[in-house]
């Protein structure tokens, strides 16, 4: 492994991000990691080695703060090579129940923070004609569940953004991978990390059942954060990484079923689709 690479990771004080930070530091990589609190980030990472670790206090809704944090990472370590847009959170509830303010807020973190981090990292990656951007989406960005429409919309946006970004950057030697995890045993489904609705419209029975199922799943997810962290490092070391990586058996199965369904639907409605053209 090329441990001379410098990583920049958002949302790194817990969950998959923290597992990745610790794995990287133990392997001798240099890491800049963002959190809402630099002191909490420092404590969570359990690292006091400034030659390897830089804890960054960043408000990810502030584009200027993002820009400065990337500049600081490069100033301290001399370069940046791998960008991991990991910051994000969940939201459950129907579009009727959710407040517009909360819906806009999740797009700010899950989508626009990803875009802004990428925007301000690209001048460095472009100059060196190398680098790897890893965007953390979700299998929900392809296959949503009842009651998760807004969250799924944010993660679908990350997938689409990553796909076109990869086309833009191909000639520059910069790689892009969008990762779609299923459930991992982190705090993602805990009350501290998941935005939910205070009100409930009784007509949405399928949504209520899904919410109960996800609540029961918290702490018992199949995904192992430590294994995921190791896989991220493998991705960054691979000279030809995938554009899409569905992470976890559940994600692999759900993505496969959705792709097969879409393929069949596309063929079934071909005649109607092509009839819209001039002939």
Secondary structure, DSSP 8 states (H G I E B T S, - for coil): --TT-EEEESS-SSHHHHHHHHHHHHTT-EEEEEES-HHHHHHHHT---TTTEEEEE--TT-HHHHHHHHHHHHHHHS---EEEE----EE-S-TTTS-HHHHHHHHIIIIIHHHHHHHHHHHHHHHHT--EEEEE--GGGTS--TT-HHHHHHHHHHHHHHHHHHHHHGGGT-EEEEEEE--BSSSTTSTTTEE--S---TT-HHHHHHHHHHHHHTT--SB-HHHHHHHHHHHHH-TT--SEEEESHHHHHHHHHHHHHHHHHHHHTHHHHHTTS--
